Amino acid sequence: MNEEQLDFIKAMDEYKRVNDRPFPTWTEVLDLILYLGYRRVAPVGEFKLRKGRQTAVSEK
């Protein structure tokens, strides 16, 4: 597990604890991701699974 993944897990655990939400909605997950500073920097592409991580494949 890398540092970025660990930061996300810690933030999600804190969010669930503070808000008494054992199962946050996808909207809440997105809100947390945006709160952590993530922003879309490329157009939406097709996703393909790789070992342990997803990467966007640009459309031609």
C-alpha positions as CSV (number, residue, x, y, z in Angstrom):
1,M,0.0,0.0,0.0
2,N,1.4,3.4,-0.9
3,E,1.2,6.6,1.1
4,E,-1.6,8.1,-1.1
5,Q,-3.8,5.0,-0.5
6,L,-3.1,5.1,3.3
7,D,-4.0,8.8,3.4
8,F,-7.3,8.1,1.7
9,I,-8.1,5.2,4.1
10,K,-7.3,7.3,7.1
11,A,-9.5,10.1,5.9
12,M,-12.4,7.8,5.1
13,D,-12.1,6.1,8.5
14,E,-12.2,9.6,10.2
15,Y,-15.2,10.7,8.0
16,K,-17.1,7.5,9.0
17,R,-16.3,7.9,12.7
18,V,-17.1,11.7,12.9
19,N,-20.3,11.4,10.9
20,D,-21.5,8.1,12.3
21,R,-21.7,6.7,8.7
22,P,-20.4,3.1,8.6
23,F,-21.3,2.9,4.9
24,P,-20.9,6.3,3.2
25,T,-22.7,7.0,-0.1
26,W,-20.8,7.4,-3.3
27,T,-21.6,11.1,-3.2
28,E,-20.0,11.3,0.3
29,V,-16.9,9.4,-1.0
30,L,-16.6,11.9,-3.9
31,D,-16.9,14.8,-1.5
32,L,-14.1,13.4,0.6
33,I,-11.9,12.8,-2.4
34,L,-12.5,16.4,-3.5
35,Y,-11.8,17.6,0.1
36,L,-8.4,15.8,-0.1
37,G,-7.6,17.9,-3.1
38,Y,-8.1,15.6,-6.0
39,R,-9.3,17.3,-9.2
40,R,-10.0,16.0,-12.7
41,V,-7.1,16.9,-14.9
42,A,-7.9,14.9,-18.0
43,P,-11.0,14.1,-20.0
44,V,-13.0,11.0,-18.9
45,G,-11.6,7.9,-20.6
46,E,-12.2,4.2,-20.5
47,F,-10.8,2.4,-17.5
48,K,-8.9,-0.9,-17.6
49,L,-7.8,-2.8,-14.5
50,R,-4.2,-3.3,-13.8
51,K,-2.8,-5.1,-10.9
52,G,-3.8,-3.1,-7.8
53,R,-4.7,0.2,-9.7
54,Q,-6.9,1.6,-12.4
55,T,-5.5,3.8,-15.1
56,A,-7.4,5.8,-17.7
57,V,-7.0,4.8,-21.4
58,S,-7.3,7.9,-23.6
59,E,-9.8,7.7,-26.5
60,K,-8.5,7.9,-30.0
